[in-house]
Amino acid sequence: MKLLCCIAEERENKESVEQAVGGRMVGHVRGPSGAAVEWFVGFYGKWMKNREFKPIPQTIMELPPDKKPKLYNEAMAIFKHLKWRDTEDLNTLVMGSEALKKQLLAVLEKSLKG
């Protein structure tokens, strides 16, 4: 579960950076109208953060008891073809592989939607 939280947090951080950079690029490329869009995106982002949305890692840890084992089993099915000795090995393998992260994010998304 902690590994899924790390992957989700990494993705959330990456998306935040991409949105921030994208907003700044709009302002630089399009002049005053781009600056207005940048301001709106920044304002909207701050407003959304103040709403009661939970970060994905928090949502994972607060999953109902009946959903946690299912999520765990689906993640373990992805790991069964890997060679790892302990959680440190598994973390290193997963965090170093975009393909594994994508697979786990797909499992996580499916679990959180259903």
N, C-alpha and C positions, 0 to 999 in steps of 0.2 A: 504494500500500500504506500509506503514511504517513497518507493521508486516512482510510482505513478504520480505522486504529489510533486516530486522533483521535476518530472517531465512536463506536467501541466504548468507548474510555476515558470519553468524555462520558456515555455511557449507563450504564456501570458506576458512575460517580460519582453520577449522578442517582438510580440505584436505591439506592445506599448511603445517600444523604441521605433518600430517601423511607422507607426501612426504619427509619432512626434516628428520624425524626420520628414515624412511625407507632407505633413502640414507646413513645416518650414519651407520645404521645396516649393509648395504652391505659392507662398508669400514672395519668395525670391523670383520665381519664374513669371508670375502674372501681375506683378505690381500691386496697386492699391486694392483691386478686387481680390487678388490672391491673399493679401494681408487680411481682408475681411473674412475670407473663408478660414484662414488660419486662426483668427480670433474665435470664430464660431466653433471650430473643431476643438480648440482648447477649452472654451467655455462649456461646451457640451460634455467633454471628457471629465471636467471637474464636477459638473452637475451629476453625471452618472456615478462617479465615485462616491458622492455623498448619499446616493440612494442605497437601499438595503440589498445590494448585490453582494454575494459572497464569492471570494476567490475559489477557484476550482479545487485547490488542495483542501480547503476547509470543507467544501461540499463532499469531497471523497471521504474525509474522516468522519463526517456526520451521516454517511449513508446508513439506511436502516439495516439491522442485523441480517435480514434475509437477502440483501443485495450484495453485501461485502463478500461472502464466500463465492458467489457467482462471478463477480469481478475478479477475484483472486484466481479462481480456476481458469478463467479465460486468459488471464495474463500468463499463468503458468504453462498453458498450452503453447504459447508463443516461445517460451523459454526451453521447452523440453528438447529441442534439437541442438541447443547450445551446450558447450562444455564449460561448466563453472563449478567451483568448489564451495564458495561461500558467497554471502551477499555482496562483499566487496568486489569479487570477480564479476558477479552479475551486473552490478552498477557500472563498472568499467566497460563491460561489453555493450550494455544498452546505451549509455551516455555517449559512447563513441560511434554509434551507428544510427544514422538518420532513418534508415529503413526500419529498424526495430522501434525507434521512437514513433514513427508514423503508424506502425501496426498497433502499438500500445495506445496511442491517442485515439485511434479508430475504435478500439475496444472500450476505452473510457467514454468516448462520446456516445456510443451505443448504450452503454450502461446508464449514463446520466439521463439520456432521453427516455429510456424505457423504464 
